[in-house]
Structure formats: structure tokens, C-alpha cells
Amino acid sequence: MTQEQTTTMAPFVIKDCALIALATGKRVQNLKELRDHLEVVPLSSLYYHFWGGHLYPGFEEREYANDLGEWAKHGLHDAALAEKLAIIDPSGFDDLEHMRQALLDVVEHRLEEAGAELWKPADRHFQFIRSQIVVFGTGRTVRHPEQLAEVIPGLSPGSVFYHFIDARQRLPRGEDDFRSWLAPGGERYARLCQGLSSIDPYFNSLSELREQLAALFSSFHGRSTDVEPA
């Protein structure tokens, strides 16, 4: 693909986002209640408890990447369950409904092991929160893939989250926005897309993801400073 051909690509519109936390009214005090509520909570709640910590990491260092693992360890004091919940990677599932089933399998297995412990109350309850994403423009667009090497180091955490994490829920093939935009370039960007697919979006912070994305695009394209307003 020539430089002239790349100009026919639609511009990449850089967006930012925030997650709004909304109460579900569902509270959990023991292992059995966790199983019962996991069956019915909205998928937006699972999204919040597995991805929300990336966008709003808080001041305390977390032991586990998701809220359920944290509660199992520090609320239920069940280290075995916490470890099993902690290794569940939402990016490894086709959709959140499949992840829900994986969570239920883990909790059901733990219930079988726990016996009478299933009614043991936690030191603190777990409250299911659902999320709503709010997307807003940044006033910037990129017209050529090569420009992303310059743009990515300056992206906000919300932009990284929206384009590299949230996109996997929005797009039918579970791709990030970068791979989706580069796909029409065919073989020219095949190696770059492969590199993007190898970056783990879940077990890295947003700043770490931004650094990895910047390094990948920089090594592939070099740098360009031509970023145009939307």
C-alpha cells in the first residue's frame, strides 16, 4: 500500500471516556449469595468489577486484578477462591456472558469444597456495581497509521482504555480500535496487528499499556508529528 493509498482510509478519531458507577442494589455477604447474584447481575456489572479498576485504580495497591478476587481474600478470607478468581482474564473470553459462566464454575466448585463454610458471613459485604461508559471527543484525528507513533505517548488513560480495552466489547471480532482501523491496510500492517494482539490488556496498567503501545508503533513506524484537529 502506497502513501497515496493510505490517504483513502477514514481518519482515526481519538476519543476519551469515563466510567459512571451505578448501584445495582445487590449485596453479597457469603459464598452462596455470591453464586446466586453472579447468575443475575447485569453484564455491565461484571465489566465494572473486572475492568473498572484499570481506569480508577485508587490509592491502595491491589493484590488482585478484579474486585471479586479482592473481596474473596479480604472479605471472606478465602485465599484459595481469591486466587482462582484472580486468574480469570476477561480478555480471554468471546463475551462477558462466557466469563460469567467461568466465574460461576469457580464459585460452584468452591461451594462443593467449602461445605458448611458457604453460609459463613464475610467481614464486609460485597456490593455489585454496574457501569455506564461516557465517551467524549478530544478534538484530534490521525489520518495516517504512521502518525500513531507520535500520538500514543500523549494519550490520556481514558483514551487508552476506550481504544484498547472497551473496543473489544464494542467490535464484533473483539479487536481493539487500532487493529480495526489498520485492517484495510492488509499485509503492510499485518505484523503490527500481530504485535497489538500480543499485548495483554488485563494484567497491565493503563500507563504500562500506553508504554507498550508507544514502543510497538515507534519501532514499526518511526515518528510523525502531523496530528490534525477533528
C-alpha positions as CSV (number, residue, x, y, z in Angstrom):
1,M,0.0,0.0,0.0
2,T,1.4,3.4,-1.0
3,Q,1.2,6.6,0.9
4,E,-1.3,7.9,-1.6
5,Q,-3.5,4.8,-0.9
6,T,-3.4,5.3,2.9
7,T,-4.9,8.7,2.5
8,T,-8.2,7.0,1.5
9,M,-8.5,5.5,4.9
10,A,-11.1,7.1,7.2
11,P,-9.4,9.2,9.8
12,F,-8.8,7.7,13.3
13,V,-10.8,9.8,15.7
14,I,-9.2,9.9,19.1
15,K,-11.8,9.7,21.9
16,D,-11.7,9.7,25.7
17,C,-14.0,8.1,28.2
18,A,-15.1,7.8,31.8
19,L,-17.0,5.1,33.6
20,I,-20.0,6.0,35.7
21,A,-20.6,3.7,38.6
22,L,-24.3,2.9,39.3
23,A,-25.6,0.8,42.2
24,T,-27.4,-2.4,41.4
25,G,-28.9,-2.9,44.9
26,K,-27.4,-6.4,45.1
27,R,-25.2,-7.1,48.1
28,V,-23.3,-10.3,49.0
29,Q,-22.4,-11.5,52.5
30,N,-21.3,-15.1,51.9
31,L,-20.2,-17.5,49.3
32,K,-23.7,-18.8,48.4
33,E,-25.0,-15.3,47.9
34,L,-22.1,-14.6,45.6
35,R,-23.1,-17.6,43.4
36,D,-26.8,-16.5,43.4
37,H,-26.1,-12.9,42.5
38,L,-23.5,-13.8,39.8
39,E,-26.3,-15.6,38.0
40,V,-28.4,-12.5,37.6
41,V,-26.2,-9.3,37.8
42,P,-26.1,-7.3,34.5
43,L,-23.1,-7.8,32.3
44,S,-22.2,-4.2,32.9
45,S,-21.6,-5.1,36.5
46,L,-19.0,-7.8,35.5
47,Y,-17.5,-5.2,33.2
48,Y,-17.1,-2.7,36.1
49,H,-15.7,-5.2,38.6
50,F,-13.1,-6.6,36.1
51,W,-12.2,-3.5,34.1
52,G,-13.1,-0.5,36.2
53,G,-10.0,-0.8,38.4
54,H,-7.9,-0.1,35.4
55,L,-9.5,3.3,34.8
56,Y,-9.9,4.1,38.5
57,P,-7.1,2.2,40.3
58,G,-7.5,4.0,43.6
59,F,-4.8,4.9,46.2
60,E,-4.2,1.4,47.7
61,E,-2.2,-1.2,45.9
62,R,-4.4,-4.2,45.0
63,E,-3.4,-7.8,45.4
64,Y,-5.7,-9.0,42.7
65,A,-6.8,-7.5,39.3
66,N,-10.5,-7.7,39.9
67,D,-12.9,-6.7,42.7
68,L,-14.2,-10.2,43.3
69,G,-10.8,-11.6,44.0
70,E,-10.1,-8.7,46.4
71,W,-13.3,-9.4,48.3
72,A,-12.8,-13.1,48.4
73,K,-9.4,-12.5,50.0
74,H,-10.1,-9.6,52.4
75,G,-13.9,-10.1,53.0
76,L,-14.3,-13.9,53.0
77,H,-10.6,-14.5,53.9
78,D,-10.7,-17.3,51.3
79,A,-7.3,-17.2,49.7
80,A,-8.0,-20.3,47.5
81,L,-11.1,-18.7,46.0
82,A,-9.3,-15.4,45.6
83,E,-6.5,-17.0,43.6
84,K,-8.9,-18.8,41.3
85,L,-10.9,-15.6,40.7
86,A,-7.7,-13.6,40.2
87,I,-6.5,-15.6,37.2
88,I,-9.8,-15.1,35.2
89,D,-8.8,-12.8,32.3
90,P,-11.9,-11.2,30.7
91,S,-9.9,-10.6,27.5
92,G,-9.7,-14.3,27.0
93,F,-13.5,-14.7,26.5
94,D,-15.6,-14.1,23.5
95,D,-18.0,-12.1,25.6
96,L,-18.9,-11.4,29.2
97,E,-21.6,-14.0,29.3
98,H,-19.0,-16.7,28.7
99,M,-16.9,-15.1,31.5
100,R,-20.0,-15.2,33.8
101,Q,-20.2,-18.9,33.3
102,A,-16.5,-19.3,34.1
103,L,-17.0,-17.4,37.3
104,L,-20.0,-19.5,38.3
105,D,-17.9,-22.7,37.7
106,V,-15.2,-21.4,40.0
107,V,-17.7,-20.5,42.8
108,E,-19.7,-23.6,42.4
109,H,-16.6,-25.7,42.7
110,R,-15.6,-23.8,45.8
111,L,-19.0,-24.3,47.3
112,E,-18.6,-28.0,46.9
113,E,-15.3,-27.8,48.7
114,A,-16.5,-25.4,51.4
115,G,-19.4,-27.4,52.8
116,A,-20.7,-25.6,55.9
117,E,-18.5,-22.6,55.2
118,L,-20.8,-21.5,52.4
119,W,-23.0,-19.7,55.0
120,K,-20.1,-18.1,56.8
121,P,-20.6,-14.3,56.7
122,A,-17.9,-12.1,55.3
123,D,-16.2,-9.4,57.4
124,R,-17.6,-6.9,54.9
125,H,-20.3,-7.2,52.3
126,F,-19.7,-7.0,48.6
127,Q,-21.8,-4.6,46.6
128,F,-22.3,-5.2,42.9
129,I,-21.9,-2.0,40.9
130,R,-22.8,-1.7,37.2
131,S,-21.1,0.7,34.9
132,Q,-22.1,3.1,32.1
133,I,-19.4,4.4,29.8
134,V,-19.4,8.0,28.8
135,V,-17.5,8.8,25.6
136,F,-16.3,12.3,24.6
137,G,-14.2,13.7,21.8
138,T,-10.7,15.1,22.2
139,G,-10.6,17.2,19.1
140,R,-7.9,15.2,17.5
141,T,-7.7,12.8,14.5
142,V,-5.0,10.8,12.9
143,R,-5.0,10.4,9.1
144,H,-2.1,8.1,8.5
145,P,-1.1,5.0,10.6
146,E,2.5,6.2,10.8
147,Q,1.3,9.2,12.9
148,L,0.2,7.0,15.8
149,A,3.9,6.6,16.9
150,E,3.8,10.2,17.9
151,V,0.3,10.4,19.2
152,I,0.1,7.4,21.6
153,P,2.6,8.6,24.2
154,G,0.3,11.6,24.8
155,L,-3.0,9.7,25.1
156,S,-4.9,10.0,28.3
157,P,-5.6,6.9,30.4
158,G,-9.2,7.2,29.3
159,S,-8.3,7.2,25.6
160,V,-6.1,4.1,26.1
161,F,-9.0,2.4,27.9
162,Y,-11.5,3.3,25.3
163,H,-9.5,2.4,22.2
164,F,-7.6,-0.6,23.5
165,I,-9.9,-2.2,26.1
166,D,-13.5,-1.0,25.6
167,A,-13.3,-1.6,21.9
168,R,-13.1,-5.3,22.5
169,Q,-16.6,-5.2,23.8
170,R,-17.9,-2.9,21.0
171,L,-16.4,-4.5,17.9
172,P,-17.8,-7.8,16.6
173,R,-14.4,-9.5,16.3
174,G,-13.2,-8.5,19.7
175,E,-10.4,-6.3,18.3
176,D,-9.1,-3.1,19.6
177,D,-9.7,0.1,17.6
178,F,-6.2,0.2,16.3
179,R,-6.3,-3.2,14.7
180,S,-9.8,-2.5,13.3
181,W,-8.5,0.7,11.7
182,L,-5.4,-0.9,10.3
183,A,-7.1,-4.0,8.9
184,P,-7.8,-2.4,5.5
185,G,-4.0,-2.0,5.1
186,G,-3.7,-5.7,4.7
187,E,-0.2,-7.2,4.7
188,R,1.5,-3.9,5.2
189,Y,0.2,-3.7,8.8
190,A,-0.1,-7.5,9.5
191,R,3.0,-7.6,11.7
192,L,1.9,-4.5,13.6
193,C,-1.6,-6.0,14.1
194,Q,0.0,-9.2,15.4
195,G,2.1,-7.2,17.8
196,L,-1.1,-5.4,19.1
197,S,-2.8,-8.7,19.6
198,S,0.1,-10.0,21.7
199,I,-0.2,-7.1,24.3
200,D,-2.2,-8.3,27.3
201,P,-4.8,-5.6,28.1
202,Y,-5.8,-7.0,31.5
203,F,-2.7,-7.7,33.5
204,N,-1.1,-4.3,32.7
205,S,-2.0,-0.9,34.0
206,L,-3.1,1.8,31.5
207,S,0.2,3.5,31.8
208,E,2.0,0.2,31.1
209,L,-0.3,-0.4,28.1
210,R,0.4,3.1,26.8
211,E,4.2,2.5,27.0
212,Q,3.9,-0.9,25.2
213,L,1.7,0.6,22.5
214,A,4.1,3.5,22.0
215,A,7.1,1.3,21.8
216,L,5.4,-1.0,19.3
217,F,4.2,1.8,17.0
218,S,7.5,3.6,17.3
219,S,9.6,0.6,16.4
220,F,7.3,-0.2,13.4
221,H,6.7,3.3,12.0
222,G,9.2,5.7,13.5
223,R,7.8,9.1,14.4
224,S,5.5,11.7,12.8
225,T,4.2,14.9,14.4
226,D,1.3,15.7,12.0
227,V,-1.8,15.4,14.1
228,E,-4.8,17.2,12.8
229,P,-7.8,18.7,14.7
230,A,-11.1,16.8,14.3
